[in-house]
Amino acid sequence: EKEVDPVLEGRYKKAVASSYQREAVLKSIVEVLKKDGEAHTSDAYKIAIDKGVDNPSQYIGHLVTPDFGSELIKVRERYYRFKDSLFATYVNARPYLMKK
């Protein structure tokens, strides 16, 4: 139970890259995923702001770039999805790595 998948853990660490705010935004996106796998940013931003993130849109921008693993894909204006649904499940289940 206490073992983690090394591939998913590596991807997670690359995505959050020692940033509580980026991690909070990633987890906020997971919280608002719809059944079709898409998340609307306004819903995620509200959650991220409640978690202490100052500028959530900046961190969404990070999460679509290769530097942070391109884990999010922009579907259309203000809608994102995870490139891998298994990774989304991992993000949801994994405890926070960073402290606020």
Secondary structure as GFF3:
##gff-version 3
##sequence-region A 1 100
A	DSSP	alpha_helix	6	16	.	.	.	ID=ss1
A	DSSP	alpha_helix	20	31	.	.	.	ID=ss2
A	DSSP	beta_strand	38	40	.	.	.	ID=ss3
A	DSSP	alpha_helix	41	50	.	.	.	ID=ss4
A	DSSP	alpha_helix	56	63	.	.	.	ID=ss5
A	DSSP	three_ten_helix	66	68	.	.	.	ID=ss6
A	DSSP	beta_strand	72	76	.	.	.	ID=ss7
A	DSSP	beta_strand	79	82	.	.	.	ID=ss8
A	DSSP	alpha_helix	85	93	.	.	.	ID=ss9
###
